[in-house]
Amino acid sequence: MGYSWEHSSISVSAGLMTSSRIYGEHFGGGISYQRNDLLSQYFDNPEKHAFGLYAGTVGTRFDNFGLGGYRYEPLYGAALTYNYFFNGFHDRGFHVGAFLGYGANSDANATPAGLQLGYRF
């Protein structure tokens, strides 16, 4: 769920991060902020490009918590994001993106990177 104005957008997200019949499920969430005018001088159509920041659950890690037991542990952190909006930053439609982040929990840390596909309603 999100809200957009002028050159900015803020959104909150929640969803299933991992699911295992044996080890259970883990849900995560976060908040993100994007702008589409940061590097507008480099793009022919800056309304389609957005850069931003994300903070929240960036992934999970499968950890041993002793006595032969295992579980998924959340990795909390932040990420830099880029999204390309096929119909424009303020319009409904599909978008693709990429992110690079850093996350940690009590036992480990990680630098997750990935691609995403989304739809703005």
VEXLOTI-577741 format. One line per field, with one value per atom (N, C-alpha, C): chain; atom name; x, y negated, z. Coordinates in Angstrom, 3 decimals. Atoms other than C-alpha are relative to their C-alpha. Layout:
N
chaine: [A,...]
atome: [CA,...]
px: [X,...]
py: [Y,...]
pz: [Z,...]
# end
This chain:
121
chaine: [A,A,A,A,A,A,A,A,A,A,A,A,A,A,A,A,A,A,A,A,A,A,A,A,A,A,A,A,A,A,A,A,A,A,A,A,A,A,A,A,A,A,A,A,A,A,A,A,A,A,A,A,A,A,A,A,A,A,A,A,A,A,A,A,A,A,A,A,A,A,A,A,A,A,A,A,A,A,A,A,A,A,A,A,A,A,A,A,A,A,A,A,A,A,A,A,A,A,A,A,A,A,A,A,A,A,A,A,A,A,A,A,A,A,A,A,A,A,A,A,A,A,A,A,A,A,A,A,A,A,A,A,A,A,A,A,A,A,A,A,A,A,A,A,A,A,A,A,A,A,A,A,A,A,A,A,A,A,A,A,A,A,A,A,A,A,A,A,A,A,A,A,A,A,A,A,A,A,A,A,A,A,A,A,A,A,A,A,A,A,A,A,A,A,A,A,A,A,A,A,A,A,A,A,A,A,A,A,A,A,A,A,A,A,A,A,A,A,A,A,A,A,A,A,A,A,A,A,A,A,A,A,A,A,A,A,A,A,A,A,A,A,A,A,A,A,A,A,A,A,A,A,A,A,A,A,A,A,A,A,A,A,A,A,A,A,A,A,A,A,A,A,A,A,A,A,A,A,A,A,A,A,A,A,A,A,A,A,A,A,A,A,A,A,A,A,A,A,A,A,A,A,A,A,A,A,A,A,A,A,A,A,A,A,A,A,A,A,A,A,A,A,A,A,A,A,A,A,A,A,A,A,A,A,A,A,A,A,A,A,A,A,A,A,A,A,A,A,A,A,A,A,A,A,A,A,A,A,A,A,A,A,A]
atome: [N,CA,C,N,CA,C,N,CA,C,N,CA,C,N,CA,C,N,CA,C,N,CA,C,N,CA,C,N,CA,C,N,CA,C,N,CA,C,N,CA,C,N,CA,C,N,CA,C,N,CA,C,N,CA,C,N,CA,C,N,CA,C,N,CA,C,N,CA,C,N,CA,C,N,CA,C,N,CA,C,N,CA,C,N,CA,C,N,CA,C,N,CA,C,N,CA,C,N,CA,C,N,CA,C,N,CA,C,N,CA,C,N,CA,C,N,CA,C,N,CA,C,N,CA,C,N,CA,C,N,CA,C,N,CA,C,N,CA,C,N,CA,C,N,CA,C,N,CA,C,N,CA,C,N,CA,C,N,CA,C,N,CA,C,N,CA,C,N,CA,C,N,CA,C,N,CA,C,N,CA,C,N,CA,C,N,CA,C,N,CA,C,N,CA,C,N,CA,C,N,CA,C,N,CA,C,N,CA,C,N,CA,C,N,CA,C,N,CA,C,N,CA,C,N,CA,C,N,CA,C,N,CA,C,N,CA,C,N,CA,C,N,CA,C,N,CA,C,N,CA,C,N,CA,C,N,CA,C,N,CA,C,N,CA,C,N,CA,C,N,CA,C,N,CA,C,N,CA,C,N,CA,C,N,CA,C,N,CA,C,N,CA,C,N,CA,C,N,CA,C,N,CA,C,N,CA,C,N,CA,C,N,CA,C,N,CA,C,N,CA,C,N,CA,C,N,CA,C,N,CA,C,N,CA,C,N,CA,C,N,CA,C,N,CA,C,N,CA,C,N,CA,C,N,CA,C,N,CA,C,N,CA,C,N,CA,C,N,CA,C,N,CA,C,N,CA,C,N,CA,C,N,CA,C,N,CA,C,N,CA,C,N,CA,C,N,CA,C,N,CA,C,N,CA,C,N,CA,C,N,CA,C,N,CA,C,N,CA,C,N,CA,C]
px: [0.849,0.000,0.902,-0.854,1.385,-0.731,0.517,0.893,1.066,-0.926,2.469,-0.409,0.229,2.797,1.171,-1.005,4.787,1.054,-1.098,8.128,0.323,-0.289,7.882,-1.090,0.939,6.233,0.482,-0.314,6.092,-0.956,0.861,4.782,0.420,-0.250,4.491,-0.326,0.193,4.693,0.024,0.004,4.054,-0.249,0.207,4.208,0.748,-0.638,5.363,1.418,-1.402,9.161,0.462,-0.352,9.609,-1.148,1.031,7.346,0.544,-0.458,8.210,-0.968,0.897,5.956,0.645,-0.712,8.618,0.396,-0.578,10.121,-0.919,0.964,7.090,0.160,0.004,6.491,0.620,-0.501,8.070,-0.568,0.535,6.344,0.907,-0.835,8.158,-0.730,0.593,7.426,1.033,-0.926,9.007,-0.671,0.457,8.685,1.009,-0.906,10.108,-0.374,0.164,10.556,0.718,-0.599,11.187,-0.208,0.101,11.827,0.312,-0.253,11.706,0.717,-0.686,13.595,1.480,-1.385,16.993,1.027,-0.936,18.773,-0.743,0.867,16.165,0.763,-0.756,18.783,0.623,-0.614,20.106,-0.997,1.012,16.790,-0.877,0.910,14.628,-1.384,1.310,11.498,0.166,-0.263,12.267,-1.213,1.208,8.631,-0.031,0.004,9.471,1.075,-1.126,12.561,-0.105,0.043,12.642,1.103,-1.025,15.415,-0.503,0.510,14.812,0.744,-0.526,15.484,-1.098,0.927,13.861,0.577,-0.418,13.993,-1.015,0.891,12.583,0.634,-0.488,12.888,0.567,-0.634,15.373,0.201,-0.130,15.337,-0.070,-0.058,15.606,1.249,-1.168,18.412,-0.364,0.275,18.150,1.070,-0.960,19.795,-0.248,0.052,20.564,-0.094,0.114,19.300,0.309,-0.452,20.791,-0.835,0.651,19.888,-0.590,0.448,19.500,-1.212,1.165,16.702,0.399,-0.252,16.527,-1.240,1.115,14.391,0.482,-0.311,14.225,0.055,-0.157,15.463,-0.077,0.079,14.586,1.313,-1.121,17.275,-0.601,0.513,16.424,1.100,-1.006,18.160,-0.579,0.378,18.014,0.514,-0.414,18.377,-0.152,0.146,18.907,-0.829,0.895,16.272,-0.002,0.270,15.678,-1.217,1.174,12.358,-0.244,0.421,11.278,-1.496,1.451,7.548,-0.386,0.317,6.289,-1.010,1.018,3.284,0.257,-0.295,4.924,-0.112,-0.122,5.624,-1.333,1.268,2.085,-1.156,1.083,0.075,-0.027,0.143,-1.256,0.808,-0.703,0.741,1.180,-1.137,3.712,1.250,-1.330,7.157,0.986,-1.086,10.474,1.038,-0.983,13.251,1.129,-1.153,16.457,0.309,-0.368,17.755,1.316,-1.227,20.988,-0.063,0.175,20.908,0.985,-0.774,22.394,-0.984,0.877,20.680,0.759,-0.659,21.562,-1.033,0.769,20.150,1.003,-0.886,21.631,1.195,-1.070,23.801,0.798,-0.665,24.711,-0.393,0.385,24.621,0.103,0.018,24.110,-0.168,0.216,24.085,-0.902,0.916,20.962,-0.086,0.217,20.506,-1.059,1.017,17.679,-0.722,0.867,15.195,-1.423,1.393,11.520,-0.903,1.051,8.371,-1.220,1.152,5.365,-1.062,1.109,2.080,-0.555,0.581,0.795,-1.463,1.453,-3.001,-0.513]
py: [1.156,0.000,-1.227,1.161,-3.380,-1.265,1.303,-7.024,-0.720,0.734,-9.095,-1.463,1.413,-12.837,-0.522,0.628,-15.030,1.000,-0.872,-13.188,1.077,-0.920,-10.973,1.049,-1.067,-7.790,0.638,-0.727,-6.122,1.187,-1.184,-2.618,0.890,-1.018,0.057,1.345,-1.328,3.745,1.059,-1.154,7.046,1.231,-1.218,10.605,1.180,-1.256,14.178,0.025,-0.027,14.393,1.430,-1.408,18.177,0.847,-0.926,21.144,1.418,-1.378,24.670,0.805,-0.867,27.483,0.432,-0.464,28.547,-1.159,1.080,25.225,-1.209,1.080,22.953,-1.140,1.168,19.604,-1.194,1.253,16.234,-1.126,1.164,12.988,-1.190,1.180,9.740,-1.233,1.255,6.112,-1.099,1.112,2.795,-1.259,1.283,-0.763,-0.466,0.479,-2.329,-1.410,1.354,-5.795,-0.058,0.105,-6.502,-1.399,1.269,-9.560,0.261,-0.182,-9.836,-1.190,1.162,-13.125,-0.100,0.081,-12.274,-0.107,0.032,-11.661,-0.287,0.249,-13.068,-0.532,0.545,-14.812,1.098,-1.094,-11.380,0.881,-0.845,-9.893,-0.795,0.642,-10.704,-0.188,0.067,-9.986,0.292,-0.235,-10.471,0.492,-0.477,-9.646,1.518,-1.465,-5.974,0.582,-0.467,-5.737,-0.534,0.442,-5.837,0.680,-0.494,-5.442,-0.187,0.142,-4.863,0.777,-0.688,-3.425,0.876,-0.929,-0.498,0.360,-0.458,0.448,1.014,-1.039,3.613,1.372,-1.362,7.354,0.136,-0.129,7.930,1.462,-1.417,11.737,0.849,-0.930,14.789,0.848,-0.875,17.087,1.229,-1.272,20.740,0.224,-0.076,21.032,1.202,-1.054,23.771,-0.679,0.629,22.748,0.958,-0.903,25.671,1.257,-1.289,29.256,0.596,-0.573,30.167,-0.677,0.715,27.648,-1.072,1.006,25.363,-0.869,0.893,22.375,-1.117,1.173,19.413,-1.213,1.227,16.178,-1.178,1.167,12.783,-0.779,0.926,10.468,-1.393,1.362,6.828,-0.921,0.903,4.073,-1.037,1.050,1.590,0.353,-0.257,1.539,-1.261,1.004,-0.825,0.650,-0.575,-0.359,-0.814,0.640,-1.139,0.687,-0.557,-0.667,-0.705,0.528,-1.124,0.250,-0.071,-1.878,-0.117,-0.036,-0.896,-1.071,1.006,-3.281,-1.344,1.243,-6.010,0.160,-0.054,-6.646,-0.116,0.235,-7.774,0.831,-0.730,-5.386,1.469,-1.433,-1.880,0.774,-0.855,0.905,0.714,-0.806,3.199,-0.853,0.590,2.232,1.112,-0.917,4.056,-0.789,0.703,3.270,0.884,-0.699,4.215,-0.641,0.523,3.832,0.600,-0.453,4.159,-0.491,0.382,4.205,0.631,-0.591,5.201,0.367,-0.434,7.213,0.814,-0.743,8.823,0.527,-0.479,10.890,0.299,-0.227,12.109,0.881,-0.940,14.739,-0.324,0.160,13.491,-1.320,1.122,10.748,0.423,-0.354,10.746,-1.255,1.068,8.526,0.526,-0.506,9.495,-0.929,0.733,8.420,0.771,-0.713,9.210,-0.845,0.629,8.393,0.146,-0.081,7.735,-0.351,0.313,7.582,-0.366,0.430,5.681,-0.621,0.672,4.098,-1.053,1.103,0.755,-0.130,0.061,0.674,-1.407]
pz: [0.000,0.000,0.000,0.074,-0.859,-0.403,0.369,-1.633,-0.817,0.865,-4.430,-0.097,0.243,-4.924,-0.800,0.849,-7.322,-0.486,0.427,-7.655,1.022,-1.093,-4.557,0.183,-0.351,-3.372,1.295,-1.216,0.031,0.070,-0.076,0.609,1.162,-1.006,3.255,-0.638,0.582,2.465,1.086,-0.901,4.170,-0.846,0.761,2.962,0.556,-0.375,3.277,-0.545,0.403,3.211,-0.277,0.168,3.620,0.516,-0.452,4.036,-0.096,-0.055,5.077,0.851,-0.757,6.196,1.315,-1.190,8.698,0.908,-0.799,9.830,0.159,-0.179,9.549,-0.989,0.871,7.951,0.699,-0.527,8.359,-0.865,0.680,7.470,0.256,-0.152,6.909,-0.482,0.432,6.248,-0.047,0.082,5.512,-0.498,0.512,4.345,-1.046,1.044,1.195,-0.431,0.516,-0.243,-1.335,1.331,-3.943,-0.558,0.730,-6.097,-1.462,1.435,-9.860,-0.628,0.565,-10.262,0.409,-0.497,-8.737,-1.119,1.125,-12.054,-1.303,1.154,-14.460,-1.213,1.131,-16.604,-0.862,0.739,-17.693,-0.745,0.608,-18.879,-0.945,0.947,-21.904,0.607,-0.641,-19.856,1.491,-1.424,-16.138,0.779,-0.682,-15.209,0.138,-0.033,-15.754,0.918,-0.811,-13.497,1.425,-1.395,-9.689,0.804,-0.904,-7.135,1.422,-1.340,-3.464,1.060,-1.171,-0.036,0.584,-0.643,1.751,1.366,-1.326,5.450,0.499,-0.515,6.999,-0.136,0.174,6.466,-1.407,1.318,3.635,-0.396,0.318,3.777,1.252,-1.125,5.971,-0.137,-0.026,6.971,0.811,-0.645,7.925,1.059,-1.101,11.364,0.900,-1.002,13.863,1.356,-1.305,17.297,1.142,-1.056,19.223,0.117,-0.218,20.132,-1.279,1.272,16.462,-0.596,0.521,15.903,-0.995,1.021,12.910,-0.160,0.302,12.017,-0.920,0.808,9.687,0.906,-0.763,11.207,-0.952,0.879,9.732,-0.024,0.153,8.428,-0.162,0.061,9.152,-0.501,0.527,7.280,-0.927,0.937,4.436,-1.387,1.378,0.666,-0.844,1.048,-2.245,-1.098,0.998,-4.949,-1.289,1.291,-8.621,-0.598,0.670,-10.426,-1.320,1.295,-14.027,-0.130,0.107,-14.412,-1.471,1.425,-17.878,-0.401,0.319,-17.754,0.666,-0.702,-15.686,1.507,-1.453,-12.025,0.731,-0.690,-11.141,-0.544,0.655,-13.322,0.401,-0.241,-12.850,-1.024,0.946,-14.403,0.621,-0.434,-14.183,0.159,-0.144,-12.986,0.320,-0.329,-12.735,0.777,-0.801,-10.339,0.463,-0.575,-8.643,1.350,-1.308,-5.097,0.452,-0.645,-3.162,1.431,-1.387,0.608,0.946,-1.079,3.903,1.099,-1.075,6.616,1.024,-1.070,9.933,0.983,-1.151,12.773,1.104,-1.140,16.052,-0.340,0.324,14.329,-1.254,1.302,10.879,-0.647,0.839,8.300,-1.453,1.418,4.547,-0.835,0.962,1.493,-1.118,1.012,-0.422,-1.209,1.243,-4.016,-0.776,0.743,-6.333,-1.010,0.980,-9.032,0.478,-0.406,-8.582,-1.182,0.961,-10.663,0.821,-0.771,-9.383,-0.874,0.682,-10.319,0.944,-0.779,-9.088,-0.380,0.241,-8.711,0.039]
# end
